[in-house]
Amino acid sequence: MGRYEELMAAFAACRETAETRPLTLGEAFASFKESGFVFVCVLQALPFLQPVVLGPIATALGLSLAVLGWQMARGRPSPWLPAKVAGWAPGPAVWRRLFTVATKVLGFFRRFTRPRMQAWVSGDRGRRAGGLMIAAAGLLISLPLAGIPFNNALPALAVVSVALGELEEDGFMLVAAFFALVVTVLYFTALALLLVYAGGAAFERLGF
């Protein structure tokens, strides 16, 4: 059984448990094992896969993704949560929604993945590289750049690519994630240079 099938089985088991008794976030993430990072990162990146800027929400979720990526890079077996968060038990309806969304998103993006370049995602080195890219993407998402279209979509795509690469043992997805991060940095740099140029031109017109 592959990682994707293991995660889907864990989803089904947790969903069944949540219908019979309160299921805490800590219990669920522990059952997902290493794939818990995939579940959490995909859910947090999902709102950014569109052109609309989310303001303060982007800063909060971006920093959360950066922390998750750092935990992954440090080799934690599953995401660490504060005690209060880990002890929270969402209702069955919330769990059903979360699992449904995660299953649909992962199922859609899975069409583009397959096991390849597995050496890139296997072992500690692969997890470290993936974790650092998620951390970098989270920091880029957290930058307060209001009014700039797609400023969050590209790094969010990098997060999803790393998550799928880990889940499907597809090293090519790490390459795609790295490319998305490079394009994001170039995009932000171009915007910064444009603002500097526009500001200088404005000052010249005003006679400064």
RARA-V213008 format. One record per backbone hydrogen bond with DSSP energy under -0.5 kcal/mol. CO is the residue of the C=O (numbers start at 1). NH is the residue of the N-H. If there is no record, write none. Layout:
co,nh
CO,NH
CO,NH
//
This chain:
co,nh
2,6
3,7
4,8
5,9
6,10
7,11
8,12
9,13
10,14
11,15
12,16
13,17
14,18
15,19
16,20
17,20
17,21
22,24
24,28
25,29
26,30
27,31
28,32
29,33
32,35
33,36
34,37
35,39
36,40
37,41
38,42
39,43
40,44
41,45
42,46
43,47
45,48
46,49
48,50
51,150
54,57
55,58
55,59
56,60
57,61
58,62
59,63
60,64
61,65
62,66
63,67
64,68
65,69
66,70
67,71
68,72
69,73
70,74
71,76
72,75
82,86
83,87
85,88
86,26
88,25
88,90
90,23
91,95
92,96
93,97
94,98
95,99
96,100
97,101
98,102
99,103
100,104
101,105
102,106
103,107
104,108
105,109
106,110
108,111
109,112
110,113
116,171
117,120
118,121
118,122
122,126
123,127
124,128
125,129
126,130
127,131
128,132
129,133
130,134
131,135
132,136
133,137
134,138
135,139
136,140
137,141
138,142
139,143
140,143
143,145
144,146
145,148
147,149
148,151
150,154
152,156
153,157
154,158
155,159
156,160
157,161
158,162
159,163
160,164
161,165
162,166
163,167
164,168
165,169
165,170
167,4
169,116
169,171
170,173
170,174
171,174
171,175
172,176
173,177
174,178
175,179
176,180
177,181
178,182
179,183
180,184
181,185
182,186
183,187
184,188
185,189
186,190
187,191
188,192
189,193
190,194
191,195
192,196
193,197
194,198
195,199
196,200
197,201
198,202
199,203
200,204
201,205
202,206
203,208
204,207
//
